[in-house]
């Protein structure tokens, strides 16, 4: 298993390009199954989860064609099996997203219950109940979700999400695109990635309105046609590198990104003392060598502060002036990185869903272990500012969400290298 070794103490300075958003690319890839012709998806990030999704398509009889820029052409008409097997699905929670498209387009699906990061309960019951509302018959047995559309196909339905679910919203929206009649999704997720998926479906001929609000209306169409689409930039990767700049007192400009989808994070960086400047497709954070000030953070569904940036701001508070409270309201098991940060000298007290972080001037390098994707990012950020060497183990979590993280950090001056396990 690969490890990262980081020698801290370098102030980051430079420019990097942001990759396509994994959390947008995965549902968009799943949505290609709805089309009755070839579809090209561009700006895919080179990540393990993307490779797994493409491998899943290959296992189902589809032969994706990938070019040197990691654009992929998918022709779902060659599909041979409607089973998503456990050995692929177990590593990637987003594989549940093929359920809705397969039932809508082909009338049935068999998808293994998914895996992914261990950050608390993320039930699939909303996906199942949404499809049942559209007439699907679903059994869960032997670790598989087995779904069948009614005779004549899925029917439009009104569906209320008990809790805001990004993948739930995406799955039901995709299924509704080919259902007969109108579907109205209430208490829908408002994340930019949901809007990106809606825009992709619209590019294929879907009739969708309200994406980006809590009520999405979909009028089902008979077929979706070929299209070419570019995946949006990754707002969490963007935020992670900007926080790394702030923590090290440095200056980082991120390009090929979108400032409008990261406003809550940029406000907190300004509160921490960063000079933040933006253009149409770039953001720059400059700390002018200063230590950040502690900030209070409370995660909530978009457009509030994203749960996927919580761990990075705990690292910021760990070396900031003052004390900051970080409240996690989305997942109940998302402070596992705190105990690894303790090994580096961070002063963090966890009380229920709140982490009270008292800043300290110096962290010290130590051997630590990544527990989930964003926790891994917080360890990297802390290592960049710690005295001495930090060895981060189990970095396969990082590779699930950050394309070429060591190369990008090296471009900014960081002393970081990957070593084989």
C-alpha positions as CSV (number, residue, x, y, z in Angstrom):
1,X,0.0,0.0,0.0
2,X,1.5,3.4,-1.0
3,X,2.3,6.0,1.5
4,X,3.0,9.8,1.4
5,X,6.0,11.4,3.1
6,X,5.7,15.1,3.6
7,X,8.3,17.4,5.0
8,X,6.6,20.4,6.5
9,X,7.5,24.1,6.8
10,X,7.3,25.2,3.1
11,X,5.0,28.1,2.3
12,X,3.0,27.1,-0.8
13,X,3.3,29.4,-3.8
14,X,2.1,29.0,-7.4
15,X,-0.7,28.0,-9.7
16,X,-2.4,24.7,-10.4
17,X,-5.3,23.5,-12.6
18,X,-8.4,22.0,-11.0
19,X,-9.7,18.7,-12.2
20,X,-13.2,17.7,-13.2
21,X,-15.5,17.0,-10.2
22,X,-15.7,13.3,-9.2
23,X,-19.1,13.9,-7.6
24,X,-20.4,15.2,-10.8
25,X,-18.6,12.8,-13.2
26,X,-19.9,9.6,-11.5
27,X,-23.6,10.4,-11.9
28,X,-23.1,11.8,-15.4
29,X,-21.4,8.5,-16.4
30,X,-24.3,6.6,-14.9
31,X,-26.7,8.8,-16.8
32,X,-25.2,7.8,-20.2
33,X,-27.0,4.5,-19.7
34,X,-30.3,6.4,-20.4
35,X,-29.2,7.3,-24.0
36,X,-30.1,5.4,-27.1
37,X,-26.8,6.4,-28.9
38,X,-23.2,7.2,-28.1
39,X,-22.4,9.9,-25.6
40,X,-19.0,11.7,-25.0
41,X,-18.1,13.0,-21.5
42,X,-15.1,15.3,-21.2
43,X,-13.0,16.7,-18.3
44,X,-13.2,13.4,-16.3
45,X,-10.7,13.4,-13.4
46,X,-8.2,10.6,-13.5
47,X,-9.3,8.9,-10.3
48,X,-9.8,5.3,-9.0
49,X,-13.6,5.7,-8.7
50,X,-13.9,6.9,-12.3
51,X,-11.8,3.9,-13.4
52,X,-14.1,1.6,-11.3
53,X,-17.2,3.0,-13.0
54,X,-15.7,2.6,-16.5
55,X,-14.7,-1.0,-15.5
56,X,-18.3,-1.6,-14.3
57,X,-19.6,-0.6,-17.7
58,X,-17.1,-3.0,-19.3
59,X,-18.3,-5.8,-17.1
60,X,-21.9,-5.0,-18.3
61,X,-20.8,-5.4,-22.0
62,X,-20.3,-1.7,-22.8
63,X,-16.9,-0.8,-24.3
64,X,-16.0,2.7,-23.3
65,X,-13.5,4.5,-25.6
66,X,-11.1,6.7,-23.8
67,X,-8.8,9.3,-25.4
68,X,-5.6,10.8,-24.2
69,X,-7.4,13.8,-22.5
70,X,-9.6,11.3,-20.5
71,X,-12.7,12.1,-22.5
72,X,-14.8,8.9,-22.7
73,X,-17.3,7.8,-25.3
74,X,-20.0,5.4,-24.1
75,X,-22.5,3.6,-26.3
76,X,-25.0,1.9,-23.9
77,X,-26.7,0.1,-26.8
78,X,-24.1,-2.7,-26.5
79,X,-25.1,-3.6,-22.9
80,X,-25.3,-7.3,-22.3
81,X,-26.0,-7.7,-18.6
82,X,-28.0,-5.6,-16.1
83,X,-26.0,-6.7,-13.0
84,X,-23.6,-4.5,-11.1
85,X,-21.5,-7.1,-9.2
86,X,-20.4,-6.7,-5.6
87,X,-16.7,-7.0,-6.3
88,X,-16.8,-3.7,-8.1
89,X,-19.6,-2.0,-6.2
90,X,-18.1,-2.6,-2.7
91,X,-15.4,0.0,-3.1
92,X,-17.5,2.8,-4.5
93,X,-20.8,4.0,-3.1
94,X,-21.7,6.0,-6.2
95,X,-22.3,2.7,-8.1
96,X,-25.8,2.9,-6.7
97,X,-26.4,5.6,-9.3
98,X,-26.7,3.0,-12.1
99,X,-29.9,1.6,-10.5
100,X,-32.3,4.4,-11.6
101,X,-31.0,4.6,-15.2
102,X,-31.0,0.8,-15.8
103,X,-34.6,0.4,-14.5
104,X,-35.8,3.4,-16.5
105,X,-34.1,2.4,-19.8
106,X,-34.0,-1.4,-19.7
107,X,-36.8,-2.3,-17.3
108,X,-34.7,-4.0,-14.7
109,X,-31.5,-3.9,-12.7
110,X,-29.6,-5.9,-10.1
111,X,-27.1,-3.7,-8.1
112,X,-25.1,-4.8,-5.2
113,X,-25.5,-2.8,-2.0
114,X,-22.6,-0.3,-2.2
115,X,-19.5,0.5,0.0
116,X,-17.3,3.6,0.1
117,X,-16.0,5.7,2.9
118,X,-16.8,4.7,6.5
119,X,-18.3,8.1,7.5
120,X,-21.5,7.0,9.0
121,X,-25.0,5.9,7.9
122,X,-25.8,6.6,4.2
123,X,-28.9,4.5,3.6
124,X,-30.2,3.6,0.2
125,X,-33.8,3.5,1.2
126,X,-34.6,6.8,-0.4
127,X,-33.4,5.5,-3.8
128,X,-35.6,2.4,-3.3
129,X,-38.7,4.3,-2.1
130,X,-38.4,6.8,-5.0
131,X,-38.3,4.1,-7.6
132,X,-41.2,2.3,-5.9
133,X,-43.2,5.5,-6.1
134,X,-42.7,5.3,-9.9
135,X,-44.1,1.8,-9.9
136,X,-40.9,-0.3,-9.7
137,X,-41.0,-3.6,-7.8
138,X,-37.9,-4.0,-5.6
139,X,-36.5,-6.8,-3.5
140,X,-33.3,-6.6,-1.5
141,X,-31.8,-10.1,-1.0
142,X,-28.4,-11.6,-0.9
143,X,-26.8,-8.2,-0.7
144,X,-28.4,-7.1,-4.0
145,X,-31.1,-4.6,-4.9
146,X,-33.2,-6.3,-7.5
147,X,-35.6,-3.9,-9.3
148,X,-38.1,-4.3,-12.1
149,X,-40.2,-1.6,-13.9
150,X,-43.9,-2.2,-14.2
151,X,-45.4,-3.2,-17.6
152,X,-45.2,-0.1,-19.8
153,X,-42.2,1.4,-17.9
154,X,-41.8,3.7,-14.9
155,X,-44.5,6.3,-14.2
156,X,-44.0,9.9,-13.1
157,X,-44.5,10.4,-9.4
158,X,-44.5,13.1,-6.7
159,X,-41.8,12.2,-4.2
160,X,-40.7,13.9,-1.0
161,X,-37.2,13.2,0.4
162,X,-37.4,12.7,4.2
163,X,-33.7,13.9,4.3
164,X,-31.8,15.8,1.7
165,X,-29.9,13.2,-0.3
166,X,-27.6,14.1,-3.2
167,X,-27.3,10.6,-4.8
168,X,-31.0,10.0,-4.0
169,X,-32.0,13.1,-5.9
170,X,-29.7,12.2,-8.8
171,X,-30.9,8.6,-9.0
172,X,-34.6,9.5,-9.0
173,X,-34.1,12.4,-11.4
174,X,-32.4,10.1,-13.9
175,X,-35.1,7.5,-13.6
176,X,-37.8,10.2,-14.1
177,X,-36.2,11.5,-17.3
178,X,-37.6,8.4,-19.2
179,X,-40.7,7.8,-17.0
180,X,-44.2,8.4,-18.4
181,X,-45.7,11.7,-17.2
182,X,-44.5,14.3,-14.8
183,X,-42.3,13.7,-11.6
184,X,-41.9,16.3,-8.9
185,X,-39.1,15.8,-6.4
186,X,-39.5,17.8,-3.2
187,X,-36.8,18.5,-0.6
188,X,-34.4,17.7,-3.4
189,X,-30.6,18.3,-3.0
190,X,-29.5,21.7,-4.4
191,X,-25.8,20.9,-4.9
192,X,-24.0,22.2,-8.0
193,X,-23.3,18.6,-9.0
194,X,-27.1,17.9,-9.1
195,X,-27.4,20.9,-11.4
196,X,-24.5,19.6,-13.6
197,X,-26.3,16.3,-13.9
198,X,-29.5,18.0,-14.8
199,X,-27.7,20.1,-17.5
200,X,-26.2,16.9,-19.0
201,X,-29.7,15.2,-19.1
202,X,-31.1,18.4,-20.7
203,X,-28.3,18.2,-23.3
204,X,-29.5,14.7,-24.2
205,X,-33.1,16.0,-24.6
206,X,-34.6,15.6,-21.0
207,X,-37.2,18.1,-19.8
208,X,-36.1,19.3,-16.3
209,X,-36.7,22.5,-14.4
210,X,-35.9,23.6,-10.9
211,X,-32.4,22.0,-10.5
212,X,-30.6,23.9,-7.9
213,X,-33.8,24.5,-5.9
214,X,-35.5,22.1,-3.5
215,X,-38.2,21.3,-6.0
216,X,-37.2,19.7,-9.3
217,X,-39.8,19.0,-12.0
218,X,-39.2,16.4,-14.7
219,X,-41.5,15.7,-17.7
220,X,-40.5,12.2,-18.9
221,X,-39.6,11.9,-22.6
222,X,-39.6,8.7,-24.8
223,X,-35.9,8.8,-25.6
224,X,-32.6,10.6,-24.9
225,X,-30.2,11.4,-27.8
226,X,-26.5,11.6,-28.2
227,X,-24.6,14.5,-26.7
228,X,-21.1,15.8,-25.8
229,X,-20.7,17.3,-22.3
230,X,-17.9,18.7,-20.1
231,X,-17.9,17.9,-16.4
232,X,-17.8,20.9,-14.0
233,X,-14.7,21.6,-11.9
234,X,-14.3,20.0,-8.5
235,X,-15.3,22.5,-5.8
236,X,-13.9,20.3,-3.0
237,X,-10.5,19.9,-4.7
238,X,-10.5,23.7,-5.2
239,X,-11.3,24.4,-1.6
240,X,-8.7,21.9,-0.3
241,X,-5.8,23.6,-2.2
242,X,-7.0,27.1,-1.1
243,X,-7.1,25.9,2.6
244,X,-3.6,24.5,2.1
245,X,-2.4,27.9,1.0
246,X,-4.0,29.5,4.0
247,X,-2.5,27.0,6.5
248,X,1.0,27.5,5.2
249,X,0.7,31.3,5.0
250,X,1.2,31.1,1.2
251,X,-0.3,32.2,-2.1
252,X,-2.1,29.7,-4.4
253,X,-4.0,30.5,-7.6
254,X,-6.3,27.7,-8.8
255,X,-7.4,27.8,-12.5
256,X,-10.2,26.1,-14.4
257,X,-12.6,26.3,-11.5
258,X,-15.8,28.2,-10.6
259,X,-15.9,30.7,-7.7
260,X,-19.7,30.8,-7.7
261,X,-20.0,27.2,-6.4
262,X,-17.7,27.8,-3.3
263,X,-19.0,30.9,-1.7
264,X,-19.4,29.6,1.8
265,X,-15.8,28.3,1.8
266,X,-14.4,31.5,0.4
267,X,-16.2,33.6,3.1
268,X,-14.7,31.4,5.8
269,X,-11.2,31.9,4.2
270,X,-11.7,35.6,4.3
271,X,-12.8,35.4,7.9
272,X,-9.6,33.5,8.6
273,X,-7.6,36.5,7.3
274,X,-6.9,35.4,3.7
275,X,-6.9,37.8,0.8
276,X,-9.3,36.2,-1.7
277,X,-9.5,37.4,-5.4
278,X,-11.5,35.8,-8.1
279,X,-12.0,35.8,-11.9
280,X,-14.5,34.0,-14.1
281,X,-12.6,30.7,-13.8
282,X,-9.9,31.2,-11.2
283,X,-9.5,31.9,-7.5
284,X,-6.4,33.1,-5.6
285,X,-5.8,33.0,-1.9
286,X,-2.9,35.0,-0.4
287,X,-2.0,35.0,3.3
288,X,1.0,37.2,2.9
289,X,2.9,35.0,5.3
290,X,0.4,35.5,8.1
291,X,-1.0,32.8,10.4
292,X,-4.8,32.3,9.9
293,X,-7.4,33.2,12.5
294,X,-9.6,30.5,13.9
295,X,-13.1,30.3,12.4
296,X,-16.4,28.7,13.5
297,X,-17.9,26.3,10.9
298,X,-21.2,24.5,10.7
299,X,-21.8,22.0,7.9
300,X,-25.2,21.9,6.2
301,X,-26.6,21.0,2.7
302,X,-25.7,23.4,-0.1
303,X,-25.5,26.3,-0.4
304,X,-24.3,26.2,3.3
305,X,-20.8,25.1,4.3
306,X,-20.0,21.6,2.7
307,X,-19.4,18.6,4.9
308,X,-16.6,17.6,2.5
309,X,-14.6,20.7,3.6
310,X,-15.0,20.2,7.4
311,X,-11.9,18.2,7.9
312,X,-9.7,20.7,6.0
313,X,-11.0,23.6,8.3
314,X,-10.2,21.5,11.4
315,X,-6.6,21.5,10.1
316,X,-6.7,25.2,9.6
317,X,-8.0,25.8,13.1
318,X,-5.4,23.5,14.5
319,X,-2.6,26.0,13.7
320,X,-4.7,29.2,13.8
321,X,-4.8,32.0,16.3
322,X,-7.6,31.4,18.8
323,X,-10.2,28.7,19.2
324,X,-12.8,27.6,16.6
325,X,-15.8,25.2,16.8
326,X,-16.5,22.9,13.9
327,X,-20.1,21.4,14.0
328,X,-20.9,18.4,11.7
329,X,-24.6,18.1,11.0
330,X,-24.5,15.7,7.9
331,X,-22.6,12.6,9.0
332,X,-22.3,11.2,12.5
333,X,-18.9,9.5,12.1
334,X,-16.8,12.2,10.5
335,X,-14.3,13.1,13.2
336,X,-12.0,10.1,12.8
337,X,-9.2,12.2,11.6
338,X,-9.1,14.1,14.9
339,X,-7.3,11.3,16.6
340,X,-4.6,11.2,14.0
341,X,-4.2,15.0,14.3
342,X,-3.7,14.5,18.0
343,X,-0.6,12.5,17.1
344,X,0.8,15.6,15.5
345,X,0.1,17.8,18.5
346,X,-3.3,19.3,17.6
347,X,-5.5,20.5,20.4
348,X,-8.9,19.2,19.5
349,X,-11.8,18.2,21.9
350,X,-14.7,16.3,20.4
351,X,-18.1,16.7,22.1
352,X,-20.9,14.9,20.2
353,X,-21.1,16.4,16.7
354,X,-18.8,19.4,17.6
355,X,-15.0,19.6,17.5
356,X,-13.5,22.4,19.6
357,X,-10.1,23.3,18.1
358,X,-7.6,25.4,20.0
359,X,-4.9,26.6,17.6
360,X,-1.2,25.9,18.3
361,X,1.8,27.6,16.6
362,X,3.5,24.3,15.8
363,X,2.4,20.8,14.8
364,X,5.0,18.0,14.7
365,X,5.4,15.4,12.0
366,X,4.3,11.9,12.9
367,X,3.2,8.6,11.3
368,X,-0.6,8.9,10.7
369,X,-3.3,6.9,8.9
370,X,-6.0,8.1,6.5
371,X,-9.5,6.9,7.5
372,X,-11.6,8.4,4.7
373,X,-11.2,10.6,1.7
374,X,-11.5,14.1,3.2
375,X,-9.8,13.1,6.4
376,X,-6.8,12.2,4.2
377,X,-6.8,15.7,2.8
378,X,-6.8,17.2,6.4
379,X,-3.7,15.1,7.2
380,X,-1.9,16.3,4.1
381,X,-2.7,19.9,4.9
382,X,-1.5,19.5,8.5
383,X,1.7,17.7,7.4
384,X,2.5,20.7,5.1
385,X,2.8,23.0,8.1
386,X,4.2,20.5,10.7
387,X,7.9,20.4,11.8
388,X,9.8,17.4,10.4
389,X,8.4,14.5,8.4
390,X,4.9,13.1,8.4
391,X,4.2,9.6,7.0
392,X,0.6,9.1,5.8
393,X,-0.5,5.5,5.4
394,X,-3.6,4.1,3.6
395,X,-3.5,6.9,1.0
396,X,-5.8,4.9,-1.4
397,X,-8.5,7.0,0.2
398,X,-6.8,10.2,-1.2
399,X,-6.5,8.6,-4.6
400,X,-10.3,8.2,-4.7
401,X,-10.8,11.9,-4.7
402,X,-7.7,13.9,-5.6
403,X,-6.0,13.6,-9.0
404,X,-2.2,13.7,-8.8
405,X,-2.2,15.3,-5.4
406,X,1.6,15.0,-4.9
407,X,2.4,16.4,-8.3
408,X,0.1,19.4,-7.8
409,X,1.5,20.1,-4.4
410,X,5.1,19.8,-5.7
411,X,4.2,22.4,-8.3
412,X,3.3,24.7,-5.4
413,X,6.7,24.0,-3.7
414,X,5.7,21.3,-1.2
415,X,8.2,18.6,-0.2
416,X,6.0,15.6,-0.7
417,X,6.7,12.2,-2.3
418,X,4.9,8.9,-2.7
419,X,6.6,5.7,-1.6
420,X,5.4,2.2,-2.4
421,X,4.1,0.2,0.5
